[in-house]
């Protein structure tokens, strides 16, 4: 137990240290409002948003979640519409706040080398946002958007999915999904190059 605890602490410290090193090494230009608007359109209406929504709406239809919606084309369309609406509200709220605060909502790959520095950067990027002067701060817009999307979704979700417990779980799932997406954004170019040669 002690050994596992120390190993976990060591890993956490390593990830945080790696993230800090990567942050110092990377200095992309500040985001403009056009950059933020482009992020909004891409993350709301682009393939990276629509394809996962379509896929998981299908998974939920097969699993009959929520069970108040039927397992047919109509039920699938309800699940897909609910996911797309949730994404729209979440990203709209985030766009409003990052525009007001002059934060950068985009993910910037690490310029560091090595697995741990890049992993730490990807995970930390879910929690921090770049400011107008190149600094780092807590990603208020991102988390406010997640909360807004989950809370607003209770207006169209059936009763089994509209509880406070489900809303909190939804936010937690979004945080995890964002971390996973950042890891994919960080390492997929390397995987693609090795596997497909481009």
Backbone torsions as a table, in degrees:
resi	resn	phi	psi	omega
1	UNK	NA	-45.9	-179.6
2	UNK	-64.9	-42.0	-179.3
3	UNK	-62.8	-42.2	178.7
4	UNK	-63.9	-41.6	179.8
5	UNK	-62.6	-42.9	179.4
6	UNK	-67.0	-37.5	178.1
7	UNK	-63.5	-41.0	178.7
8	UNK	-64.2	-42.1	178.4
9	UNK	-63.8	-41.7	179.7
10	UNK	-62.7	-42.4	178.9
11	UNK	-63.3	-44.8	180.0
12	UNK	-60.9	-43.9	179.3
13	UNK	-63.8	-39.8	179.6
14	UNK	-63.0	-42.3	-179.7
15	UNK	-65.6	-43.2	179.8
16	UNK	-65.4	-41.7	178.5
17	UNK	-63.1	-42.5	179.0
18	UNK	-62.3	-40.3	-179.9
19	UNK	-64.1	-40.4	179.6
20	UNK	-65.8	-41.9	179.3
21	UNK	-63.0	-44.3	179.7
22	UNK	-63.9	-40.3	-178.8
23	UNK	-62.2	-40.8	180.0
24	UNK	-68.1	-31.9	-175.7
25	UNK	-78.7	-19.2	-171.7
26	UNK	-110.4	129.4	-179.3
27	UNK	-146.4	72.2	176.4
28	UNK	-70.1	161.0	179.0
29	UNK	-64.1	152.3	179.9
30	UNK	-60.3	150.8	179.3
31	UNK	-74.5	138.5	172.5
32	UNK	-93.7	170.5	177.2
33	UNK	-64.7	-32.3	176.3
34	UNK	-63.5	-37.8	177.1
35	UNK	-63.7	-43.2	179.7
36	UNK	-65.7	-39.8	178.4
37	UNK	-65.3	-40.1	178.8
38	UNK	-65.1	-39.9	175.8
39	UNK	-59.3	-42.8	-178.2
40	UNK	-62.2	-48.1	-178.4
41	UNK	-62.6	-45.1	-178.0
42	UNK	-66.7	-44.2	-175.5
43	UNK	-79.6	-12.9	-179.9
44	UNK	-102.2	-40.7	-173.9
45	UNK	-117.5	-2.5	-178.1
46	UNK	-83.6	173.4	-179.9
47	UNK	-57.6	-33.8	-178.4
48	UNK	-66.4	-16.0	176.8
49	UNK	-101.8	-46.4	-173.9
50	UNK	-70.3	-43.2	-176.4
51	UNK	-64.2	-48.1	176.3
52	UNK	-62.2	-37.4	179.0
53	UNK	-63.1	-42.7	179.5
54	UNK	-65.5	-40.3	-178.7
55	UNK	-66.3	-50.2	-176.1
56	UNK	-72.8	-25.3	172.4
57	UNK	-64.7	-37.5	176.1
58	UNK	-66.7	-41.8	177.9
59	UNK	-61.0	-44.3	179.7
60	UNK	-65.4	-33.3	178.1
61	UNK	-66.4	-43.3	178.3
62	UNK	-64.3	-39.2	-179.2
63	UNK	-82.2	-6.6	-179.6
64	UNK	61.8	48.7	177.3
65	UNK	-121.7	124.3	-10.4
66	UNK	-73.6	154.0	-174.2
67	UNK	-75.1	-8.5	176.1
68	UNK	-71.8	-21.2	178.7
69	UNK	-98.1	140.9	-173.6
70	UNK	-72.1	160.2	178.0
71	UNK	-95.1	64.7	178.3
72	UNK	-147.9	-170.6	-177.1
73	UNK	-60.6	-38.3	179.2
74	UNK	-65.8	-43.5	178.1
75	UNK	-63.4	-39.1	177.5
76	UNK	-62.5	-43.9	-179.2
77	UNK	-63.9	-35.4	177.3
78	UNK	-65.3	-43.0	-179.2
79	UNK	-67.4	-40.7	178.7
80	UNK	-66.0	-44.2	179.4
81	UNK	-62.3	-39.3	179.7
82	UNK	-63.9	-41.9	179.3
83	UNK	-67.0	-43.4	-179.6
84	UNK	-66.2	-39.4	178.4
85	UNK	-64.8	-42.2	177.7
86	UNK	-59.0	-45.5	179.0
87	UNK	-62.5	-41.8	-179.6
88	UNK	-62.5	-45.1	179.2
89	UNK	-65.3	-46.2	-179.1
90	UNK	-58.6	-49.9	-177.1
91	UNK	-70.7	-32.1	177.3
92	UNK	-65.8	-43.6	178.0
93	UNK	-64.3	-41.5	179.9
94	UNK	-65.9	-42.7	179.0
95	UNK	-59.2	-43.0	180.0
96	UNK	-59.9	-44.0	-177.5
97	UNK	-74.2	-43.0	-179.2
98	UNK	-68.2	-28.7	175.7
99	UNK	-68.8	-41.0	179.5
100	UNK	-67.7	-41.6	-176.5
101	UNK	-88.8	-6.3	-178.0
102	UNK	62.5	40.0	177.1
103	UNK	-94.0	161.9	179.0
104	UNK	-104.8	113.3	-177.4
105	UNK	-83.4	-5.0	-174.1
106	UNK	-81.4	160.4	173.9
107	UNK	-96.3	130.4	177.3
108	UNK	-112.9	119.4	179.7
109	UNK	-58.0	152.0	179.9
110	UNK	-71.3	146.7	173.8
111	UNK	-97.7	-1.8	179.3
112	UNK	-78.0	167.0	177.2
113	UNK	-114.2	152.6	179.0
114	UNK	103.9	150.4	-176.6
115	UNK	-63.9	-50.2	-174.2
116	UNK	-68.5	-43.1	176.7
117	UNK	-59.4	-40.6	-178.6
118	UNK	-73.1	-37.9	176.9
119	UNK	-64.5	-45.7	178.3
120	UNK	-59.5	-40.4	178.6
121	UNK	-63.4	-44.7	-178.1
122	UNK	-63.2	-44.3	-178.8
123	UNK	-69.5	-42.8	-179.2
124	UNK	-65.4	-29.6	-177.6
125	UNK	-66.2	-17.5	175.9
126	UNK	-73.1	-21.1	-173.6
127	UNK	-106.3	-17.4	-176.6
128	UNK	-122.5	158.4	177.0
129	UNK	-130.0	151.6	176.8
130	UNK	-82.9	138.8	179.8
131	UNK	-95.7	174.9	-176.8
132	UNK	-63.4	-31.4	-178.6
133	UNK	-93.7	11.7	176.7
134	UNK	90.5	2.2	179.8
135	UNK	-83.5	-174.4	179.4
136	UNK	-123.9	144.6	177.3
137	UNK	-151.6	166.4	178.5
138	UNK	-61.0	138.2	-176.2
139	UNK	-77.2	73.9	-178.0
140	UNK	-58.6	-46.5	-177.3
141	UNK	-61.0	-41.7	-178.4
142	UNK	-63.4	-48.1	-176.8
143	UNK	-73.5	-34.1	175.4
144	UNK	-65.2	-38.3	177.8
145	UNK	-64.2	-42.4	177.7
146	UNK	-60.4	-44.7	-180.0
147	UNK	-65.5	-42.5	-179.7
148	UNK	-63.3	-42.3	179.4
149	UNK	-63.0	-44.3	-177.9
150	UNK	-69.3	-38.9	179.7
151	UNK	-70.0	-42.7	-179.1
152	UNK	-67.3	-31.9	-178.0
153	UNK	-62.0	-21.5	179.0
154	UNK	-64.6	-15.9	-179.8
155	UNK	-72.1	-28.4	-178.3
156	UNK	-117.6	-10.5	177.5
157	UNK	-78.8	151.2	177.5
158	UNK	-69.0	166.5	-175.0
159	UNK	-52.6	-37.1	-176.9
160	UNK	-66.5	-18.6	-177.9
161	UNK	-111.0	9.2	-173.7
162	UNK	-111.7	18.4	-179.7
163	UNK	-85.0	163.2	176.9
164	UNK	-62.9	-36.7	178.9
165	UNK	-61.4	-45.6	-180.0
166	UNK	-65.6	-38.4	179.3
167	UNK	-62.8	-43.9	177.8
168	UNK	-64.5	-40.4	177.9
169	UNK	-63.3	-37.6	179.5
170	UNK	-61.6	-42.8	178.4
171	UNK	-64.1	-44.0	179.0
172	UNK	-61.1	-41.6	178.2
173	UNK	-63.5	-38.2	179.6
174	UNK	-65.7	-38.6	177.7
175	UNK	-62.3	-48.0	178.8
176	UNK	-61.6	-41.0	179.4
177	UNK	-65.2	-36.9	178.5
178	UNK	-65.9	-40.4	176.4
179	UNK	-62.5	-45.1	178.7
180	UNK	-61.8	-40.9	178.9
181	UNK	-64.2	-39.1	178.2
182	UNK	-65.1	-39.4	176.1
183	UNK	-62.4	-40.6	178.5
184	UNK	-65.4	-42.9	178.7
185	UNK	-62.8	-34.4	-177.6
186	UNK	-74.1	-44.6	-169.9
187	UNK	-104.9	-15.5	-178.5
188	UNK	-60.1	-40.2	177.4
189	UNK	-57.0	-37.3	178.2
190	UNK	-68.6	-43.6	179.3
191	UNK	-63.0	-44.0	-179.3
192	UNK	-62.0	-39.9	-180.0
193	UNK	-66.5	-41.3	-179.3
194	UNK	-70.3	-40.6	-174.6
195	UNK	-82.9	-44.5	-173.9
196	UNK	-106.0	-7.4	178.6
197	UNK	73.2	22.3	178.7
198	UNK	-152.5	NA	NA
